[in-house]
Amino acid sequence: MPDNLRADTILEYKCPCCGGKIEFDSGIQKMKCPFCDTEFDVETLKNYDTVLNDTTPTQMDWNKTQAEHWNTDETKNMLIYSCHSCGGEIICDKTTAATHCPFCGNPVVMMGQFAGDLRPDLVIPFKLNKDAAVAAFKNHLKGKTLLPKAFKSDNHIEEIKGVYVPFWLFNSQAEAHINYRATKVRTWSDRNYIYTDTSYYSVVRKGTLEFANIPVDSSSKIDNDITESLEPFDLSQAVDFQTAYLSGYLADKYDVSENQSVERANQRVRKSTENEFASTVTGYTNYHAESVNIQLHNAKAKYALFPVWLLTTRWNNQNYLFAMNGQTGKFVGNLPLDMGAFFKWMFGIAGAVAAVAIIALWIIWHF
């Protein structure tokens, strides 16, 4: 072996079809996989390997928000309530009478003057009032005969509360480089055999997507599935935050930091980017991504409050939270089943079926 050639400089290629180690076949002057017998031109394989290695590792870092802190003039007319049951902390002005936690329904106690934490950058004011929220909840219950009585009580429905829910809004450019392995399969047959010809392709996609106002709920008291189900919120109606918007409403104090919310924002960026790029890979029998590399640029976040109407109902030691988008009226929530009413309904159905069967037998017997 020449002095300038070391064993560790010899390149090893893996078969794009089966992943086996490819060797050079001197008889055909091509690279050949000994496992699946696929043949490759040396130059084609080299270019394929270059494409796979010509990538930059994914980097999805965000610049920390420059949100302001509350000033003394704003906080002097604001109070903070704390729930000893779920730990929720609620911000409101001095004129608001908060007697029950909007997240678990238990009594809350006043802790005193509110101070500290970041001040919201934006707020979407409530567009729908309490009457609209009550009407939407009643409409949600219509026709549901197996509900517990607690869910049909008008007095209970009146406990619905308007709450500003905290969100982080993430904005960024996502520069992506995705390599796909694709195939085209052609089949034909004659009198004796069925033939299959499979062609393999390396498909490369590069581009940049703009992401604006990706919302991530920054309250641990509301399940992310609920807040995401309330989307979308119309950010074109967001305004610079002023404490006047809190008058008559509650505001949840965020307890999920910007740093803790980044991974959820990254998941949404990654999923949207992969779906958008995959939609451009057409004309192949099948394909899959071999490598996905995403770089974020100008990534930053804002702190915002979104309007939500909340109602908590407790049934069989379990809380049921119902929410309505205070801007669009979209309503979400799970409903419990009153087992007593359910069995009565089942017995009623069974009795009706039995009665029909007896009448049918009587008719058959007599006619």
Sequence and secondary structure as in RCSB ss.txt:
>XXXX:A:sequence
MPDNLRADTILEYKCPCCGGKIEFDSGIQKMKCPFCDTEFDVETLKNYDTVLNDTTPTQMDWNKTQAEHWNTDET
KNMLIYSCHSCGGEIICDKTTAATHCPFCGNPVVMMGQFAGDLRPDLVIPFKLNKDAAVAAFKNHLKGKTLLPKA
FKSDNHIEEIKGVYVPFWLFNSQAEAHINYRATKVRTWSDRNYIYTDTSYYSVVRKGTLEFANIPVDSSSKIDND
ITESLEPFDLSQAVDFQTAYLSGYLADKYDVSENQSVERANQRVRKSTENEFASTVTGYTNYHAESVNIQLHNAK
AKYALFPVWLLTTRWNNQNYLFAMNGQTGKFVGNLPLDMGAFFKWMFGIAGAVAAVAIIALWIIWHF
>XXXX:A:secstr
  TT  GGGS  EE TTT  EEEEETTTTEEE TTT  EE HHHHHHHHHHHHS    B         B  HHHH
TTEEEEEETTT  EEEEETT    B TTT  BEEEEEE   SB  SEE    S HHHHHHHHHHHHTT TTS GG
GG HHHHTT EEEEEEEEEEEEEEEEEEEEEEEEEEEEE SS EEEEEEEEEEEEEEEEEEEEEEEE  TTS HH
HHHHT    GGG EE  GGGGTTSEEE   S HHHHHHHHHHHHHHHHHHHHHTT  SSSEEEEEEEEEEEEEEE
EEEEEEEEEEEEEEETTEEEEEEEETTT  EE      HHHHHHHHHHHHHHHHHHHHHHHHHHHH 
